[in-house]
Structure formats: structure tokens, C-alpha cells
Amino acid sequence: MNWRNHAAGYGLLSRVLHWLIALFVFWMLYLGLTMHDLPLGLEKLKQINLHKALGVTVFALVLIRLIWKLSNPSVKAPPGQPKWQQRAAEAAHWSLYGFMLAMPISGWVMSTAAGYPVSYFGLAKFPLLFEKNKQLQDIGHVVHEFASWAFIAVLVAHVGAALYHHFVVKDEVLKRMLKD
């Protein structure tokens, strides 16, 4: 069992982080898309707080994943994969990382500017970055929402490409994220 990546596949830590982040991201996206429809009340506040705490978790996991990615060998593209697909895959991966960093940061800005602290499952509160500021709250909201929808679009392309490689091309692209 390889902990580290190698030219032909991902190591155990990369795979665990990938699927753990995916689980939290889908949970967060679900909460983010459904909590707006709830009436203001305890249930909505619970979902908002859970969404924020999961955002902090994803942010931390993504930082760990990036450090691990940069300190490990790159996994090579499958033989015969066109250069444009290799470039598209790399652009999509870096976009996903960028969005997974931008969303929690913009969420924190939005919360701070609204005067609401970010709590991590009630265990710790992140400091308010600045005074209440409606204009900054609106900017944080726009960035958070735009990044969310752009992230979803790239995520759909990412999952679609993995399934395309698995079922149509029948190469090892998806399998190497499932096993060593």
C-alpha cells in the first residue's frame, strides 16, 4: 500500500483526502442549496452553522491536500490521452482547488461583514475580521454565490470526465483514484 503518489496512480493519502473532501463538498452544496428555502428559525440557523463548519473543514483539508499534492510526484496522464484533455484536466483540477479555497474565504468575509462569527461546531469561534459592512457583505455574497455555481459547473465536468474515461475510453483514470 503506497502512501505517496507515483507516476501511475495516487497514494492512499491522496485518495482518502479526495473522497473525504468530496463527501464534505457534496454535503455542503446540499446545505447551501436547500437552506435558503427554509424559513428563518432554529432549523435554518443550524444548517447555516453546519454549512460554515463544514466549509472550515473543507478549507483545512484542501490546504493539506494541496501541500501533499505539491510534495508528491505528479500522476501521469494515461497513454494516448490528447494534450488538450491533459490541459483541460489540469485546469479543472486547479479550478476546483481555487473554488474550494475561495468559497470558505468569501463565506467568512460575508459572515464577518454581517456581524456573525463563524463557529467550528461550537468548539471554536473564528474572529470577526472587521466591523459590520453591508457593502462588503454583499460583495462576499456575490463572490460566494458565483464561486459556488462555477464550482458546480467544473465539478460536473470533472465527474463527467471521470465517468467518460471509465465507461467510454475504458482506461485507468477513475480506477487510480479508487485503488493503488
N, C-alpha and C positions, 0 to 999 in steps of 0.2 A: 504494500500500500504506500503510494507516494504522497507525501505531504506537499511537495513542491511541484510546480508545473514543469512540463517537459515539452519538447517540440511537438509531440503527437497528441498531447492531452493535458487536461487540467489536474492539478493535485487535489488532494482531499480538502484542504482548507479553502481553496478557490471554489470548489463545488459546494461545500457547506455554506459558505458566505453567499454565493449566488442564490441558492434556493431559500435560504433564510431571509435574505433581502427581498426576494420575490414574494414570499409569503407575507411579510410585513407590508410591502408596497401594495399588493392586491387588497389587503385588509384596510390600509389607509385610504386607497382610492374608493373602496366601497363606502367607508365612513364619510369621506369628503363629498361624494356624490349624493349620499342619502340624508346627511344631517341637515342640509338646507331646507328640506321639506318638512322637518319636524317643527311643531310649534315651540315657541320659547318656553322652556321649562327645564326641569331636572334632567330628563332623558336627553334633551339636546345638549345641555351643558356637559353631561357625562361623555357623550360622543365627541364633543369638541375637545375635551380634555384628553380622551383616549387618542384621538387623532393627533394632537400635539405631542403626546408622549411617544407614540409610535414614530412620529416624524423625527424626534430626537434620537430614537433608537436607530432608525434607518440612516440618519446622518452619521452617527458614530460607526455603524457597520460599513457604510460606504467609505469613510475615511480609512478604516482598517483594510478594506478590500483594495482601495487604491494603493496604499503603501505596499500591500502584498503583491499586487499586480506589477508595480514598478520595481520590485526587488526579486522578481521571478523571471525565468525565461519566457519569451512570447511563444504562444502556441501557434504553430504554422498553419497556414490555410491548407485545405485539402488539395491533393494533387489535381491539377487541371482546372481549378477554380479561376474564372476570369479575373483579371486585375480590377475591373470596375466593381465586381462583387466584393473583392477584398477591401477596396477603399470604402465602399458603402458600409460594409460590416464594421470597419474601424470607426468610421464617422458615427454610425449608430451607437456603438458602444460608448464612445466618448460623450455623445449627446446624452445618453442615459445617465452617465455619471454626473454630467453637468446639471441636468434637471434634478437628480436626486440630492444635489447639494443646494441648488437654487431654491427649491421648494421649501425646505425647512428654514433656510435663512430668510426668505421673504415672509414665511409664516411668522417667524419670530419678530421681524420688523413690524408686520401687521398687528400682531398681538400687543407688542410694546407700545406702538403708536396709538392703539386704542385704550391703553392703560391696563391691559390684562397681562399678568405674568404667565410664563409658560412653566407648568409644573410637570415634573417627571414622576408620574404615578404617585404623587403625593410625598415622594421621598426627598425631593429637592426642587427648589424653585430657581429658575434662571432669572438673572437680574433684568429689570427693565433697562433698555438701552438708552432711552431718552424720555423726555416729557411727552405727554399726550399731544398728538399732532394729527389732525384729521386728514390733512393733505398727504402726509407720509403714510398714514393708514390706507388711504385709497390707492397710493402707488404700490404699496406692499400687496394689497389685494389684487390689483391688476397683474402684477408680476406673478403672484402665486397662481392665479387662475390661468393666465396664459401658459405658464410653465407646466401646469397640470395637464392642459389639453394637448400641448405639444409633446409632453412626455407620453401621454396615452397613445398618440399617433405613432411615435417612434417605437413604443413598446409593442403595439400591434404589428408593426413591420418586423420587429425583432422576433417575436413569436412566430409570425408567418414565415419568415425566412428559415427559422429552425425546423418548422414542420415541412416546408418545401424541401429542404435538404434531406430530411428523414424519409419522407414518403415519395417524393418525385425523383430526386437525384440519387437517393439511397446511399449517401456517404456517411461518414462518421461524425459530422458536425454536432448533432444533438447527442449522440451516444457518448461523446467525450466529456460532456457536461453531466452525464449520468453515472459513468463508471471510469475507473482508471485503466 
